[in-house]
Amino acid sequence: MTESDVDRVLPLLAVGGVGAWSDVEAFRKRLATTEYRPEWTWIAEEDGEVHAVAVWWGPPEQSEPAALDTLHARAGDDRAQLAGELLSAAHRSYGTALEYHVLLPADWRDDPESVAALEWRRDAAARAGLTEPVERLRYEWTRDSGVPAPSPRLRFRPEPDDEVFVDLFRRVLEHSLDAASSQEAAKVGAERQARSDVAFYRDSMVGDRSWWFVAETPEGEPVGFGLPSRNTSFPVVGYLGVLPEHRGHGYVDDVLAEITRFLAEEAGADVIRADTDLANQPMAKAFDRMRYTNFARRLVLSPPA
């Protein structure tokens, strides 16, 4: 798509519903921040009429997109076939198949309209090679939930050395329930994945690197770490981990409470967002205990490992 095509795709983006990370307002806003770009927005058209649109997202500092987050096609077309061909054409141009992040209501399985809207999108994604699903829970904290008190049993200290966090990320990968990091580590190795994770949160998130902390016992033994951060829209729970030898003692609550407290009191957050894999029930229960609300879900469709 070129800049002159922007107004032509807006009627499809105004549809909303499943997959609507990009309504008209969000699309224009992210074009301005360069998280969306005309060259990352693909359309299928016939006789001057746009029949489908696919919008890829990427951090402003990157030259290549990171993931597909919006896919719409006109009703009445063979949506799955048309959208699948559109995605396949984009993948050939990018030289790789990029993940598709589908935004869903929290109760989407109980909503026939959401189920139907997802069905043709999953079919289209599968035709383009995106066949591996991971469902993630999306959480939100607001000040109405209350600011947690500091942990009485752990202390938290900033750590400027990235190598310390590389080691911590590597160690928490053992038996991790984080599907994305675990699957990638299985392909490239734990050390390389840990460095990739540190680089992502340092370079691609807009939260301050100085916010990161190591969680320790009063004796100075590390038990985990937390990365309060933010994206271009909200403060977020970037990442938290508890070392394998310290799991089972509830430290996840202490670390999550400190991330929440820091963002609320030190960074002035009134709203905090977070994601965790559906399979990561210990993390989901920690969010519940901290009075985060599960307001939506994210289905990540990826190429097979």
Disulfide bonds with the S-S distance in Angstrom:
none
